[in-house]
């Protein structure tokens, strides 16, 4: 399938890579189909790009790379909605935002995706340990290229 993006132009993606969020993502309930795009092979960050509109994409990451103790509690009815028997069969992602010099993760609103069916849901956790702006990494200044004399 050909996906149109505002950041990368047209991108060819296999049809079986589409992730469906039947309820949409918070704030964007009309859009249900997304794909993960990795801009660099070694990057821990991905773009969760809507297949329905080129202007809608979120930077996401695996939160366990930055917060190893992070755990998502999923209610049985939520697991049933995603056809999940075991949370180990899910991929958990969080939306990343830039605040000043920090990249932060929304650990209170993780995206849980059934890896087999590629169906997902954004959850809202009531666990007070997790917040919407948990610092993940500090963004440094780009390195200046020295001019040769």
C-alpha positions as MATLAB code, in Angstrom:
seq = 'XXXXXXXXXXXXXXXXXXXXXXXXXXXXXXXXXXXXXXXXXXXXXXXXXXXXXXXXXXXXXXXXXXXXXXXXXXXXXXXXXXXXXXXXXXXXXXXXXXXXXXXXXXXXXXXXXXXXXXXXXXXXXXXXXXXXXXXXXXXXXXXXXXXXX';
ca = [
       0.000    0.000    0.000;
       1.144    3.520   -0.716;
       1.022    5.832    2.325;
       1.152    9.584    1.859;
       3.015   11.477    4.581;
       3.792   15.149    5.119;
       7.283   14.278    6.435;
       8.549   11.532    4.113;
       6.445   11.924    0.970;
       5.013    8.694   -0.432;
       6.061    5.521    1.379;
       5.395    1.959    0.244;
       4.241   -0.232    3.157;
       3.110   -3.859    3.162;
      -0.649   -4.186    3.772;
      -0.021   -6.527    6.710;
       1.860   -3.746    8.554;
      -1.278   -1.641    9.122;
      -2.268   -1.214   12.777;
      -5.947   -0.593   13.449;
      -7.124    1.437   16.434;
     -10.917    0.830   16.357;
     -11.495    3.641   18.884;
      -8.908    5.927   17.307;
      -6.272    7.696   19.379;
      -7.240   10.239   22.040;
      -8.089   13.486   20.332;
      -8.266   11.820   16.896;
     -11.252    9.428   17.033;
     -11.974    9.600   13.270;
      -8.638    8.066   12.233;
      -8.205    4.329   12.745;
      -5.447    3.045   10.432;
      -1.737    3.638   11.103;
       1.672    2.257   10.175;
       4.992    2.433   12.018;
       7.790    4.120   10.084;
      11.364    3.970   11.352;
      13.349    6.902    9.925;
      16.743    5.383   10.853;
      17.565    1.698   11.302;
      19.145    2.179   14.732;
      16.636    4.715   16.093;
      14.525    3.849   19.144;
      11.903    6.286   17.836;
       9.268    5.601   15.189;
       6.585    7.612   13.445;
       3.071    6.236   13.933;
       1.701    7.555   10.651;
      -1.994    7.700    9.780;
      -2.780    6.005    6.475;
      -5.911    8.144    6.204;
      -4.349   11.612    6.272;
      -0.742   12.637    5.558;
      -0.651   15.309    8.274;
      -1.331   13.018   11.251;
       1.646   11.223   12.777;
       2.999   10.709   16.271;
       6.555   10.023   17.405;
       6.437    6.834   19.503;
       8.879    4.578   21.296;
       9.079    1.458   23.420;
       8.967    2.888   26.957;
      10.941    0.000   28.456;
      14.047    1.317   26.664;
      13.945    4.412   28.890;
      11.946    3.315   31.955;
      12.781   -0.379   32.572;
      10.337   -0.621   35.491;
       7.352    0.573   33.407;
       4.446   -1.884   33.468;
       0.989   -1.508   31.948;
      -1.959   -2.959   33.838;
      -4.609   -3.997   31.319;
      -8.115   -4.925   32.436;
      -9.544   -8.224   31.207;
     -12.229   -6.500   29.100;
      -9.545   -4.384   27.383;
      -7.543   -7.509   26.617;
     -10.689   -9.151   25.223;
     -11.358   -6.128   22.987;
      -7.844   -6.497   21.539;
      -8.107  -10.325   21.385;
      -5.150  -10.623   23.761;
      -4.768  -13.735   25.892;
      -1.472  -12.624   27.388;
       0.049   -9.145   27.673;
       3.337  -10.678   26.504;
       1.726  -10.869   23.034;
       1.362   -7.081   22.936;
       3.656   -4.319   21.848;
       3.516   -1.292   24.149;
       4.394    2.127   22.763;
       4.157    5.633   24.177;
       3.717    8.928   22.379;
       6.782   11.179   22.597;
       6.743   14.977   22.793;
       9.461   17.609   22.943;
       9.357   20.006   25.881;
      12.294   22.385   25.912;
      15.454   20.265   25.771;
      13.649   17.079   26.807;
      11.886   14.345   24.921;
       9.093   13.121   27.170;
       6.850   10.090   27.014;
       3.167    9.861   27.822;
       3.358    6.899   30.199;
      -0.182    7.562   31.394;
      -1.636    6.940   27.908;
       0.225    3.976   26.380;
      -0.669    2.426   23.046;
      -1.113   -1.337   23.396;
      -1.047   -3.314   20.141;
      -1.851   -6.999   19.673;
       1.208   -8.091   17.672;
      -0.670  -10.948   15.966;
      -3.849   -9.114   14.891;
      -2.280   -5.624   14.684;
      -5.236   -4.174   16.596;
      -4.536   -1.580   19.245;
      -5.992    0.710   21.814;
      -4.756    3.744   23.677;
      -5.274    3.184   27.377;
      -5.540    5.761   30.143;
      -3.824    4.437   33.244;
      -4.954    5.415   36.712;
      -1.576    4.473   38.232;
      -0.322    7.696   39.832;
       3.327    6.724   39.262;
       2.948    7.486   35.563;
       2.452   10.901   34.003;
       1.964   12.390   30.555;
       5.408   14.052   30.453;
       7.944   11.591   31.829;
      11.473   12.646   30.762;
      13.049   10.089   28.421;
      16.138   11.781   27.014;
      17.718   15.219   26.829;
      18.116   16.651   23.355;
      21.589   18.052   22.847;
      22.833   20.757   20.556;
      23.731   19.551   17.059;
      27.454   19.186   16.512;
      28.973   22.030   14.503;
      31.157   21.071   11.582;
      34.577   22.664   11.927;
      35.776   24.578    8.887;
      39.140   23.426    7.561;
      41.878   26.052    7.495;
];
